[in-house]
Amino acid sequence: MQIEEDTVFTRAADLLEAEVDDELVALDVNLGKCFGFNPVATSIWKLLDRPRSFAELRRELLGEYEVDAERCAEDLEALLSELTEQGLVRRS
């Protein structure tokens, strides 16, 4: 899925969450599904506590992690696509 800079993402699911070290374990009670977030996905999930554009998310990640801008955009796009497919995030 191609994501534009101004595409806005927000959480679509209300999850029960527990942090384990720097990772997140989350349960969607309605679907009976459990999810595990690595440290970067955890950071993104926390950022999505309010609607944010793709550009905002990328900018935050580039400030937090030492990563090439192109690689960051590719990985962020892949994760947001996966979270959208899982019904955890919605785009507008």
C-alpha positions as CSV (number, residue, x, y, z in Angstrom):
1,M,0.0,0.0,0.0
2,Q,1.4,3.4,-1.0
3,I,1.2,5.9,1.8
4,E,1.2,9.6,1.2
5,E,3.0,12.0,3.6
6,D,-0.2,13.6,4.8
7,T,-2.1,10.3,5.4
8,V,-3.2,10.3,9.0
9,F,-3.2,7.2,11.2
10,T,-5.0,6.5,14.5
11,R,-5.6,3.5,16.7
12,A,-8.6,1.5,15.6
13,A,-8.6,-1.0,18.5
14,D,-8.8,-0.6,22.2
15,L,-6.2,-3.1,23.5
16,L,-5.2,-4.3,27.0
17,E,-1.5,-3.6,27.1
18,A,1.5,-4.6,29.3
19,E,5.0,-3.5,28.8
20,V,7.8,-6.1,29.2
21,D,11.2,-4.3,29.2
22,D,10.9,-2.1,26.0
23,E,8.4,-4.3,24.2
24,L,4.6,-4.3,24.4
25,V,2.2,-7.3,24.7
26,A,-1.3,-6.4,23.8
27,L,-4.6,-8.2,23.8
28,D,-7.7,-7.4,21.7
29,V,-10.4,-8.8,24.0
30,N,-13.1,-8.4,21.3
31,L,-11.2,-10.5,18.8
32,G,-9.4,-12.8,21.3
33,K,-6.1,-12.0,19.7
34,C,-2.7,-11.3,21.3
35,F,-0.1,-9.1,19.7
36,G,3.6,-8.6,20.4
37,F,5.3,-5.3,19.5
38,N,9.1,-5.0,19.3
39,P,10.6,-1.8,20.6
40,V,10.2,0.3,17.4
41,A,6.5,-0.9,17.0
42,T,6.0,-0.1,20.6
43,S,7.2,3.5,20.0
44,I,4.9,3.9,17.1
45,W,1.9,2.5,19.0
46,K,2.6,5.0,21.8
47,L,2.8,7.8,19.2
48,L,-0.6,6.8,17.9
49,D,-2.2,7.8,21.2
50,R,-3.5,10.6,19.0
51,P,-3.9,10.9,15.2
52,R,-0.7,11.5,13.4
53,S,0.4,11.8,9.8
54,F,2.9,9.5,8.2
55,A,5.3,12.5,8.0
56,E,4.9,13.2,11.7
57,L,5.6,9.5,12.6
58,R,8.6,9.3,10.4
59,R,10.0,12.6,11.9
60,E,9.6,11.3,15.4
61,L,11.3,8.0,14.6
62,L,14.2,9.7,12.9
63,G,14.7,11.8,16.0
64,E,14.6,8.7,18.3
65,Y,16.6,6.2,16.3
66,E,19.7,6.2,14.2
67,V,18.3,5.1,10.9
68,D,18.5,6.1,7.2
69,A,15.5,8.2,6.2
70,E,14.6,6.0,3.3
71,R,14.9,2.8,5.4
72,C,12.8,4.4,8.1
73,A,10.0,5.4,5.6
74,E,10.0,1.9,4.1
75,D,9.8,0.1,7.4
76,L,7.2,2.5,8.8
77,E,5.1,2.0,5.7
78,A,5.3,-1.8,6.1
79,L,4.4,-1.7,9.7
80,L,1.5,0.7,9.3
81,S,0.2,-1.5,6.4
82,E,0.4,-4.6,8.7
83,L,-1.3,-2.8,11.6
84,T,-4.1,-1.6,9.3
85,E,-4.6,-5.1,7.9
86,Q,-4.8,-6.5,11.4
87,G,-7.5,-3.9,12.3
88,L,-5.4,-2.2,14.9
89,V,-4.9,1.1,13.0
90,R,-7.0,3.0,10.6
91,R,-5.9,5.6,8.0
92,S,-7.7,8.7,6.8
